[in-house]
Amino acid sequence: MLEEFTGIYCGFCPDGHLVATNFSAANPGDVVLVNVHAGPFANPSGNDPDFTTNYGDSIDIISNVAGYPAGNINRRVFSSFSQNPGGMAMSRGSWASAGGTVLGETSYVNIALEGDIDITTNVLTVDVEMYFTANAPSDVNLNVALLQNNITGPQSGSSGNPSQVNADGTYNHMHMLREFLTGQWGEVITTTTSGTTVTRQYTYNIPANINNIPVSIGDLEVVAYVAEGQTDVITGAKGPMNFTAPAGSVVADLSANAASNSSSDYCDPNFTPEVTINNNSNQDASNFDVSYSINGGTPVSQNVTATLTAGNSTTITFGATTLNAGVNTITYEVSTANNNSLFDLTSANNTSSPDPIIVVATAPFGTYWYEDFEAYALNDDSFQNSHSLNPEGNNFGVMNQNIDPSVTNNLGGYGASANSLYFDFYNTGSGGSMSLMWEKLDLSATTGNEIVFDLAYAQYTSENDRLEIEVSSDCGATWTSVYNKAGAQLSTRAASTAFYIPASGDWRTETVDISTYDGSAELMIRFKGTSNYGNNLYVDNVQFRNNTYVSLEENRLANAFKFYPNPTDKDLFLEFDLEAEAELSIRLMDLAAREVLNISPETLAAGFHKKTLSLEHLPAGTYFLELSIDGEISIEKLLLK
């Protein structure tokens, strides 16, 4: 039995899943795989699913796991392979060697089991039989575990095991521990002499979900193993699963499969929903419902009365619809709920959500932009006026020192701020990519356009991770590269084989001239990172600037005054010191560079000053605060809640 410790935020875990799968395939029928989501990489954050159980952490602790992925072979200590001295947990490179040792040994007990699910009552019955071929210890523990396959969800580093990556970028989780029918450490069996046969039967009421993860009865499997106490598994087995249905009913497996949506024209809101329904079973099916919904809205449904023969498929096309500007998630579903004679075993494949469709707003959002990522939390990947393009689900989003207690320095540009944008090339397989795409800028009345940003990057050794900046004036139909650096050319410091966290001195400021696009009425910009399985890249203080926007990064006024709170929901306080008498003016502008507040110029004496601006009459959103002292201007971004 290979007990693998894994988690959705573990970048190397997909490679561990692949190692386990290959080991099992090389020894058909002789390897039981159990995936235990436990440890720090398994604890969900935000809206991510919770794949943990009440049992996983206890198994993780007794195994003495030092890093993930890790695995036990029959819960035995192989001292030459242990991650920690005396621990059962081993790194993935040792599983096959330790497993080979166990496969060459005999055991004192044979075990077999079989499961049956009553489809009408959702009751699982498991029958287990043990035969002792030799005398065993006076008591051993029988463990019966319920596992589930094909659970879709996020997974860092998913490109390390592409066979389990779904069309929509989610990951197919297999052999996931869901429940122990015999409790944490099993049922004690005391009749263990040679020639003895022991039988046990367990029943389990299958819930609709576990930790809000739907339970799909067609994806369940049962395994059993005999252990000496909590450790030292002697042998294990996986049993077949049978299904009991009412007489005359059809037991099928219908799946929905929608093709990936094209984003070649981000300005076209017209969309025709279409989905293919597959009959994966050996029985014909008819009278089922197919539907789609947009962003969780009211489903649009069709009933399919025609017979879908076993092993075949049919494509259902709905009427054309118009999508709203923004990110549109289309979810398709096939359902047998309205047919009491048709049962669908595997609910996990009943829905399909291809890549979201992005529709860019008709009007440009402004003439310039400044993004410092400070208004967002760790791992956030949704930013104002832009869209994250990350179909593979790689680690991509906001990074700050909350990533780990050992990180104590600011991770923004030059260490001057908390946040930056993070491209995780350390855990992303070669070729994996992720992008941040801004919507349309109106440069029709601007000159001297340029892109300015800060970056920090370290190679692993000599890998050529790449950052490319592209622009499009035809709403994404075509893209032109205006910046393209990789490897040593991109690097801002010496190579490092450790997971790279930038120091304040690692940063470099890049300026990209895009003045050839002066006068463009609709220009889109995207930052695209492509991994060569090297090390991490950080980007911060992205500015799209021109003659309508004065850079603040090198402006001496940027540090001459402060304003707070930011974000604010009512009043804004400004504090500044004047070395001499000066004329002060204050303006507030929205994203389209429209003036929404203007404080008339006034002459102030030298010394400390504090002003209060009342903003409660303004709608929530992003604004730019412009402070002018004797004609010298500083501009800062302000968020109004």
C-alpha positions in Angstrom: 0.0 0.0 0.0 1.3 3.4 -1.1 -0.1 6.1 1.1 0.7 9.4 -0.6 0.6 12.7 1.3 -0.4 15.5 -1.0 -2.1 18.9 -1.2 -3.6 21.3 -3.7 -0.9 24.0 -3.1 2.0 21.5 -3.4 3.8 22.2 -6.7 5.7 18.9 -6.9 2.7 16.8 -5.9 1.4 16.2 -9.5 4.8 14.6 -10.2 4.4 12.5 -7.2 0.9 11.4 -8.4 2.6 10.4 -11.7 5.3 8.4 -9.9 2.6 6.5 -7.9 0.5 5.8 -11.0 3.5 4.5 -12.9 4.5 2.3 -10.0 1.0 0.8 -9.8 0.8 0.3 -13.5 4.1 -1.6 -13.4 2.7 -4.0 -10.8 -1.0 -4.5 -11.8 -3.2 -5.8 -9.0 -0.4 -5.6 -6.5 -0.4 -2.0 -5.4 -3.1 -0.1 -3.5 -2.9 3.7 -3.9 -4.4 6.0 -1.2 -4.0 9.8 -1.6 -4.2 11.6 1.8 -4.7 15.4 1.6 -2.9 16.6 4.8 -0.4 19.1 6.0 0.1 22.8 5.2 -0.3 22.4 1.4 -3.7 20.8 1.8 -5.4 23.5 4.0 -7.7 25.4 1.7 -7.8 29.2 1.4 -10.5 31.5 0.0 -13.1 29.5 -2.1 -10.8 26.6 -2.8 -12.2 23.1 -2.0 -11.4 21.3 1.2 -10.0 17.8 0.4 -8.8 17.0 3.9 -10.4 14.5 6.2 -10.7 13.9 10.0 -8.0 11.2 9.6 -5.3 12.6 7.4 -3.3 14.8 9.9 -3.0 11.9 12.3 -1.5 9.6 9.6 0.7 12.5 8.5 2.0 13.0 12.0 2.9 9.3 12.8 4.6 9.1 9.4 7.0 12.0 10.3 6.6 13.8 7.0 9.3 16.4 6.3 8.3 17.6 2.8 5.6 17.1 0.2 4.8 15.0 -1.7 5.7 12.1 0.7 4.6 8.5 0.8 4.5 5.5 3.0 5.0 2.0 1.7 3.0 -0.3 4.0 3.6 2.2 6.9 7.1 0.7 7.4 10.3 2.5 8.2 12.9 2.1 5.4 15.8 3.9 7.2 17.8 4.5 4.1 14.9 6.3 2.5 13.3 8.1 5.4 12.8 11.9 5.1 13.4 12.2 8.8 15.4 9.7 10.8 13.2 6.9 12.0 10.2 8.2 9.9 8.0 6.1 7.6 7.6 9.0 5.1 9.8 8.8 2.0 10.3 11.2 -1.0 8.8 10.0 -4.3 12.2 8.9 -5.7 12.2 6.0 -3.1 8.7 4.6 -3.4 9.4 2.1 -6.2 12.5 0.8 -4.4 10.8 0.3 -1.1 7.7 -1.0 -2.8 9.8 -3.6 -4.7 11.1 -4.9 -1.4 7.6 -5.4 0.0 6.3 -7.0 -3.2 9.0 -9.7 -2.8 7.8 -10.7 0.7 5.2 -13.1 1.9 2.4 -12.2 4.3 0.5 -14.3 6.9 -2.9 -13.2 5.8 -4.8 -12.9 2.5 -7.6 -10.3 2.1 -10.3 -9.7 -0.3 -13.3 -7.4 -0.4 -16.3 -6.4 -2.4 -18.6 -3.3 -2.3 -22.2 -3.0 -3.4 -24.2 0.3 -3.7 -28.0 0.3 -3.6 -28.7 3.1 -6.0 -32.1 3.8 -4.6 -31.0 4.2 -1.0 -27.4 5.2 -1.5 -26.3 2.6 1.0 -22.9 1.0 0.6 -22.3 -2.5 1.8 -18.7 -3.8 2.0 -18.0 -7.5 2.6 -14.4 -8.4 3.7 -12.8 -11.8 4.0 -9.5 -12.6 5.6 -7.7 -15.9 5.5 -4.7 -16.4 7.8 -2.1 -18.6 6.1 0.2 -18.6 9.2 -0.1 -17.7 12.8 -0.2 -13.9 13.3 0.0 -11.6 16.4 -2.8 -12.1 18.8 -4.5 -9.0 17.5 -4.3 -7.1 14.2 -6.2 -4.1 12.8 -8.5 -4.4 9.8 -8.9 -1.0 8.0 -11.5 -0.4 5.3 -11.2 2.9 3.5 -13.5 4.7 1.0 -11.7 6.5 -1.8 -13.0 8.6 -4.6 -11.6 9.2 -8.1 -12.1 12.0 -10.6 -12.6 14.8 -8.2 -11.9 18.0 -10.1 -10.3 21.0 -8.4 -7.2 23.2 -8.3 -3.7 21.9 -8.1 -0.4 23.8 -8.1 2.2 22.5 -10.6 -0.5 20.5 -12.5 1.6 20.6 -15.7 3.9 18.1 -14.0 1.2 15.4 -14.6 -0.6 16.6 -17.8 -2.6 13.4 -18.1 -4.7 14.5 -15.1 -5.3 18.1 -16.3 -8.8 18.7 -17.6 -9.8 20.8 -20.6 -10.9 23.7 -18.3 -7.5 23.7 -16.5 -8.7 22.0 -13.4 -7.0 18.9 -12.1 -8.4 15.3 -11.8 -7.7 14.1 -8.3 -7.5 10.3 -7.9 -7.6 7.7 -5.1 -8.6 10.5 -2.6 -9.3 9.3 0.9 -12.8 10.2 1.9 -13.7 8.0 4.9 -12.7 5.1 7.1 -15.6 2.7 7.6 -13.6 1.2 10.5 -12.5 4.4 12.2 -9.1 6.1 12.4 -7.0 2.9 13.1 -9.3 0.1 12.2 -11.2 -2.7 13.9 -9.2 -5.1 16.1 -9.3 -8.7 14.9 -8.3 -11.2 17.6 -8.9 -14.6 15.8 -5.6 -14.8 13.9 -4.3 -18.4 14.0 -3.2 -20.2 10.9 -6.1 -21.6 8.8 -8.7 -19.2 10.3 -11.1 -17.3 8.0 -12.6 -14.1 9.3 -15.4 -12.2 7.6 -16.8 -8.7 8.3 -19.5 -6.6 6.8 -19.8 -2.8 7.0 -22.6 -0.5 5.8 -22.2 3.2 5.1 -24.9 5.8 4.2 -23.3 7.6 1.3 -23.8 11.4 1.8 -24.4 13.8 -1.0 -21.1 15.5 -0.2 -18.1 15.4 2.1 -16.6 18.8 3.1 -18.9 20.2 0.4 -17.2 18.0 -2.2 -19.9 16.1 -4.1 -19.8 12.3 -3.7 -20.1 10.6 -7.1 -21.0 6.9 -6.5 -19.6 5.8 -9.8 -16.2 7.1 -8.8 -16.0 5.4 -5.4 -13.7 2.5 -4.6 -13.1 0.5 -1.5 -9.7 -0.8 -0.2 -8.9 -2.8 2.9 -5.6 -3.5 4.6 -4.4 -5.4 7.7 -2.0 -3.6 10.0 -0.2 -4.4 13.3 -1.6 -1.5 15.3 -1.3 1.9 13.7 1.7 0.9 11.5 3.3 -2.1 9.8 0.7 -2.9 7.1 0.9 -6.6 6.3 -1.1 -6.6 3.1 -3.9 -4.8 1.3 -6.4 -5.1 -1.5 -8.8 -3.1 -3.6 -12.3 -4.6 -4.3 -14.8 -4.3 -7.1 -17.8 -2.1 -6.7 -21.3 -3.5 -7.7 -24.5 -1.5 -8.1 -28.0 -2.6 -7.3 -30.8 -0.9 -9.3 -34.6 -1.4 -9.5 -35.7 -3.9 -12.1 -36.2 -2.4 -15.6 -34.1 0.6 -15.0 -31.1 1.8 -17.0 -27.8 2.4 -15.3 -25.7 4.6 -17.5 -22.7 7.0 -17.4 -23.4 10.2 -19.2 -20.8 12.9 -19.4 -20.7 16.5 -20.7 -17.8 17.7 -22.7 -17.6 21.3 -24.0 -14.9 22.4 -26.3 -12.5 25.2 -25.2 -13.8 28.6 -25.9 -11.9 30.8 -28.3 -10.7 34.2 -27.1 -9.3 35.4 -30.4 -11.6 38.4 -30.3 -12.2 39.8 -26.8 -14.6 42.4 -28.1 -17.2 40.0 -29.6 -20.0 39.4 -27.0 -21.9 37.0 -29.3 -21.9 33.3 -28.2 -23.6 30.1 -29.2 -23.5 27.5 -26.4 -22.7 24.0 -27.6 -21.9 20.8 -25.7 -21.2 17.1 -26.5 -22.9 14.4 -24.4 -21.2 11.0 -24.3 -22.7 7.7 -23.2 -19.8 5.9 -21.6 -21.8 2.9 -20.5 -22.9 -0.3 -22.2 -26.7 0.6 -22.1 -28.6 2.9 -24.3 -30.0 6.1 -22.7 -32.8 8.5 -23.5 -35.0 11.2 -22.0 -32.3 13.2 -20.2 -31.8 16.9 -19.7 -29.0 19.1 -21.0 -28.5 22.7 -19.8 -26.1 25.6 -19.6 -25.8 28.5 -17.3 -23.7 31.7 -17.5 -21.9 32.9 -14.3 -24.2 30.7 -12.1 -27.4 32.3 -13.5 -30.7 30.6 -14.4 -30.0 27.4 -16.5 -31.3 27.1 -20.0 -32.4 23.5 -20.6 -33.2 21.1 -23.4 -34.8 17.6 -23.0 -33.2 14.9 -25.2 -35.8 12.3 -26.1 -33.8 10.6 -28.8 -31.9 7.4 -27.8 -28.2 7.9 -27.2 -26.7 4.4 -27.9 -24.0 2.9 -25.7 -20.5 4.2 -26.5 -21.8 7.1 -28.7 -22.2 10.8 -28.4 -24.4 13.6 -29.5 -23.9 17.4 -29.7 -26.5 19.8 -28.4 -26.6 23.3 -29.7 -28.5 26.1 -27.9 -29.7 29.4 -29.3 -27.2 32.3 -29.6 -26.8 34.6 -26.7 -25.0 37.9 -25.8 -22.4 37.9 -23.0 -21.8 40.8 -20.7 -18.5 42.6 -20.5 -16.1 40.9 -18.1 -15.3 37.2 -17.3 -18.1 34.8 -18.3 -18.0 31.3 -17.0 -20.2 28.8 -19.0 -21.2 25.7 -17.2 -22.9 22.8 -19.0 -24.7 19.9 -17.3 -26.4 16.6 -18.2 -29.0 15.4 -15.7 -31.2 12.3 -15.3 -33.1 13.8 -12.3 -36.4 13.9 -14.2 -36.3 10.3 -15.4 -36.9 7.8 -12.5 -35.9 4.9 -14.7 -32.5 6.3 -15.7 -29.6 6.3 -13.2 -26.3 8.1 -13.9 -23.5 6.5 -11.8 -20.8 9.1 -12.2 -21.9 12.6 -11.3 -18.4 14.0 -11.5 -18.4 14.1 -15.3 -21.9 15.5 -15.6 -20.7 19.1 -15.7 -18.2 20.8 -18.0 -16.8 24.3 -17.7 -14.4 25.2 -20.5 -12.1 28.2 -20.2 -14.0 31.4 -19.3 -14.9 33.8 -22.1 -13.5 37.3 -21.6 -15.4 40.1 -23.1 -13.7 43.5 -23.0 -15.7 46.6 -22.3 -16.6 48.7 -25.3 -15.2 51.9 -23.8 -11.4 52.1 -22.8 -10.9 52.3 -19.1 -8.5 55.3 -19.3 -5.5 56.9 -21.0 -2.9 55.7 -18.4 -2.6 53.2 -15.6 -0.6 52.5 -12.5 -0.8 49.1 -10.8 1.2 48.4 -7.6 -0.9 45.4 -6.5 -1.1 46.8 -3.0 -4.9 46.7 -2.8 -5.0 42.9 -2.9 -4.3 39.9 -0.6 -1.9 37.0 -1.0 -2.6 34.8 -4.0 -5.2 37.2 -5.4 -5.2 37.0 -9.2 -8.1 39.3 -10.2 -7.1 42.9 -10.7 -8.9 46.0 -11.8 -9.1 46.6 -15.5 -7.3 43.4 -16.3 -7.7 39.6 -16.5 -5.4 36.8 -15.5 -5.0 34.2 -18.2 -3.9 31.0 -16.4 -5.7 28.0 -18.0 -3.2 25.5 -16.5 -3.8 26.7 -12.9 -0.2 27.5 -12.2 0.8 29.6 -9.2 0.3 33.1 -10.3 -0.9 36.1 -8.4 -0.1 38.4 -5.5 2.9 37.6 -3.4 3.8 39.0 0.0 5.6 38.0 3.2 2.5 36.1 4.4 3.7 33.2 2.1 5.8 31.9 5.0 6.6 32.9 8.6 10.3 32.9 7.7 9.9 35.7 5.2 10.1 39.0 7.1 11.0 41.5 4.3 8.7 43.4 2.0 8.3 41.7 -1.4 7.2 44.7 -3.4 9.5 46.6 -5.7 12.8 47.5 -4.1 11.3 46.3 -0.7 9.4 49.6 -0.6 5.9 48.0 -0.5 4.3 44.7 0.6 3.0 43.2 -2.6 4.2 42.2 -6.1 2.9 40.0 -8.9 4.4 36.5 -8.8 5.1 34.1 -11.6 5.9 30.7 -10.0 8.4 29.2 -12.5 10.0 27.2 -9.6 7.0 24.8 -9.5 5.8 25.1 -13.1 6.9 22.6 -15.7 8.7 23.8 -18.8 6.3 25.4 -21.3 3.7 26.3 -18.7 2.6 29.9 -19.1 0.5 32.6 -17.3 -0.4 36.1 -18.3 -2.0 39.3 -17.1 -3.9 41.2 -19.8 -5.1 44.8 -19.4 -8.2 46.0 -21.2 -8.3 48.8 -23.7 -6.4 52.1 -23.2 -7.3 55.1 -25.2 -4.1 56.7 -26.4 -5.7 58.6 -29.3 -4.8 62.0 -27.8 -1.5 61.0 -26.1 2.2 61.1 -26.9 5.3 59.6 -25.6 3.7 56.3 -24.5 5.8 53.9 -22.6 5.6 51.0 -20.2 7.6 51.2 -16.9 7.8 48.3 -14.4 10.0 46.8 -11.7 11.1 43.2 -11.8 13.2 40.7 -9.8 14.2 37.3 -11.2 16.7 34.6 -10.4 17.6 31.6 -12.6 17.6 28.2 -11.0 20.9 27.4 -12.7 20.8 28.2 -16.4 17.1 27.9 -17.3 15.5 30.4 -19.7 12.3 31.4 -18.0 10.8 34.2 -20.1 8.8 37.4 -19.7 7.2 38.9 -22.8 5.1 42.0 -23.1 2.7 42.1 -26.0 0.3 44.8 -27.3 -2.8 44.5 -29.5 -4.7 47.2 -31.3 -7.4 44.8 -32.7 -8.9 43.5 -29.4 -6.6 40.5 -29.1 -7.0 39.2 -32.7 -3.2 39.7 -33.1 -0.4 40.5 -30.7 2.9 42.3 -31.2 5.9 41.7 -28.9 7.4 44.9 -27.5 9.6 43.3 -24.8 11.1 39.8 -24.7 13.7 38.7 -22.2 14.7 35.3 -20.8 17.3 33.6 -18.6 20.4 35.6 -18.0 19.1 38.6 -19.8 16.0 38.7 -17.6 17.9 37.9 -14.4 18.5 40.6 -11.8 20.8 38.6 -9.5 22.8 35.4 -9.3 21.2 32.0 -9.9 19.8 30.1 -6.9 18.5 26.6 -6.5 16.4 27.6 -3.5 12.8 28.9 -3.9 13.6 32.5 -4.9 12.3 35.3 -2.7 13.5 38.8 -3.7 15.6 41.0 -1.5 15.3 44.8 -1.8 18.5 45.0 -3.8 17.4 42.5 -6.4 15.1 44.7 -8.3 15.6 46.4 -11.7 13.3 49.0 -13.4 12.6 48.4 -17.1 11.2 51.0 -19.6 9.6 49.9 -22.8 9.0 52.5 -25.5 5.6 52.1 -27.2 5.4 55.5 -28.7 4.7 53.9 -32.1 1.2 53.4 -30.7 0.7 57.1 -29.9 -2.8 57.9 -31.2 -4.1 54.3 -30.9 -7.7 54.5 -29.7 -7.8 51.0 -28.3 -4.6 49.4 -27.1 -4.5 46.2 -25.0 -1.3 45.2 -23.1 -0.4 41.8 -21.6 2.5 40.5 -19.5 3.1 36.9 -20.4 5.4 34.6 -18.4 6.6 31.2 -19.7 8.4 28.7 -17.5 11.5 26.8 -18.4 11.2 25.1 -15.0 13.6 27.6 -13.5 12.9 30.0 -10.6 10.5 32.7 -9.7 9.8 36.1 -11.3 8.3 39.1 -9.6 6.8 42.2 -11.2 5.7 45.4 -9.5 4.8 49.0 -10.1 3.5 48.6 -13.6 2.9 52.0 -15.3 1.4 52.7 -18.6 2.3 56.4 -18.9 2.4 59.2 -21.4 2.1 63.0 -21.5 -1.1 62.8 -19.5 0.6 61.0 -16.6 3.6 62.1 -14.7 5.8 59.3 -13.2 5.8 59.3 -9.5 8.5 56.7 -8.8 11.4 59.2 -9.1 9.4 62.3 -8.2 10.9 63.8 -5.0 7.4 64.8 -3.9 6.4 61.1 -3.6 8.0 60.9 -0.2 7.3 64.5 0.7 3.7 63.9 1.7 1.6 61.1 2.9 -2.1 60.4 2.7 -4.3 57.9 4.6 -6.3 55.8 5.0 -6.0 54.0 1.6 -8.4 52.5 0.9 -10.9 54.8 2.5 -14.7 55.0 2.6 -15.2 58.6 3.7 -12.4 61.0 4.6 -8.8 61.3 3.3 -6.1 62.9 5.3 -3.1 64.6 3.7 0.1 65.6 5.6 3.1 67.4 4.2 6.0 69.7 5.1 6.9 72.8 3.1 10.4 74.0 3.2 9.3 77.4 2.1 6.2 79.3 1.1 4.6 77.5 -1.9 1.4 77.3 -4.0 -0.5 74.1 -3.4 -3.3 72.6 -5.6 -5.0 69.2 -5.3 -7.0 67.3 -7.9 -8.7 63.9 -7.9 -9.3 62.1 -11.2 -11.1 58.9 -12.1 -9.8 56.1 -14.3 -10.8 58.0 -17.5 -8.7 61.0 -16.3 -11.9 63.0 -15.6 -11.5 65.5 -12.8 -13.9 64.7 -10.0 -12.5 67.0 -7.3 -10.5 70.2 -7.5 -9.1 72.1 -4.6 -8.3 75.6 -5.8 -4.7 76.7 -5.6 -3.7 78.4 -2.4 -0.5 79.8 -1.0 0.7 78.2 2.2 3.5 79.2 4.6 6.5 77.0 5.3 6.0 74.3 7.8 3.8 71.3 8.5 0.3 71.2 7.1 -2.6 68.7 7.3 -5.7 68.7 5.2 -8.9 66.6 5.1 -10.8 65.7 1.9 -14.4 64.5 2.2 -15.0 61.9 -0.4 -18.2 60.2 0.8 -20.1 61.7 -2.2 -18.0 59.8 -4.7 -18.8 56.2 -5.9 -16.5 53.4 -4.9 -13.6 52.8 -7.3 -10.0 53.7 -8.2 -8.9 57.3 -8.4 -5.7 59.2 -8.9 -4.7 61.9 -6.4 -2.6 64.7 -7.9 -0.7 67.0 -5.6 1.0 70.0 -7.1 3.4 72.2 -5.2 4.7 75.1 -7.1 4.0 73.2 -10.3 5.8 70.0 -9.3 3.4 67.2 -9.5 3.1 63.9 -7.7 0.3 61.3 -8.5 -0.8 58.4 -6.3 -3.5 55.8 -6.7 -6.4 55.9 -4.2 -9.0 53.3 -3.6 -12.4 54.4 -2.4 -14.6 51.7 -0.8 
